[in-house]
């Protein structure tokens, strides 16, 4: 497919307004490792921007004050795919050209109990 190595930029921040609560945010730019498909192949792989927000809460442990008995984390992630225009030129006949883009949303819930 002609994939190449890429560099990815990531940035994240976590703030604890109180000891039991964590507020998190992050950003990632993920460039596509694949070249534009101009001949027979059709791989829809676009560069993307990812933005995430998260909230964590730790329920206090009854006997160990430095540990959380139950950790609950809720995260949302938005992925914005950069628009990709593909101009097909198979043997001099430009057919099958297209444009692709999109937005994806993911939500995650994580519950952890330490023994």
N, C-alpha and C positions, 0 to 999 in steps of 0.2 A: 504493500500500500504506500510505501514511501514515507513512513512515519519518521519523525526526527525528535531529538531530545528538546525539551522546552524548560524554561524557568517559570516557576509559579510564585506569585507574591501572596503572602498570607499575613493578616494582621488580626489580633484578637485582644479583647479587654475584658477583665472580670473585676467587678466592684462588689464589695460586701458591705451594704449599708448597716446591717447588723450581723452578728456572728453566725446565725443560722440561715441567712439568706445570701444567695449569690446571684448577681445579675450579669449576664454575659452577652457580648456581641462580637461579631467577627466578619471579616471580608476576605475573599479569595478571588484573584483573577487567574483563570485557568485557560491559557492559550491552547488551541487545538494542535496536536502533534502531526495531523495529516494535511497534505496539500489539497488544494481545490480539485475535485474530480472533474476533469475536462474530457476524458475519453470514455471508455466503456464502463468504468467503475462508478458506483453511486454510494458514497459513504457520507451520510449526513453527520458531520462532526464539526461543530462550530465552537469558537472560543466563547467563554462564558464568565459572567460575574456572579459570585455567590455571596449572599448576605444572610447572616444568621443572628437570631436573638434567642436568648435562653434565660431560664429562671430556675434556680435550684433552692431547695429547702431541706434542711436537715432537722429531723425530730430528735430532741435530746435523748441521750442514753440514760437510763435510770441509775446505773452504778458507775459509769465512766463519763465524767463531765466533758472530757476532751474529744469524745467520739459521738457521732450521730448514730442513733439506733436504726433509723430509717432515712435514707436519702432519696428525695424525689426530684427529678429533673425533667423539665419540659422545654423543648427546643423547637423552633420553627426556622426553616431555611428556604430562601427564595433564590432560584437560579434563573438568571436572565441570559438567554442565548443570543449572542450577537447575530444580526441578520447576515445570512450567507446567500450570495447570488452565484449561481453556477451557469455558465454559458457552455453548453455542449457543442462540440464540433467534431463529429465522427465522419472522417473522410470527406470533409468539406461541406457537409450538410448539417447546418445548425438546428437540430431538433432535440427536443427533450430538455430544454433549459428550464430552470426552476429557481425559486427563492424559498429559503427556509429560515424560520426564527421561532422563538417560543419562550414561554415563561413556565417554570415548574415550581410547585410548592410542596414541601415535605414537612411533616410534623412528627416529632418523636417524644415518647414518654419513657423514662427510665426510672425504675424503682429498685433500690439496692438496700439489702439488710446485711450488716456486718455482724458476725458472731464473735 
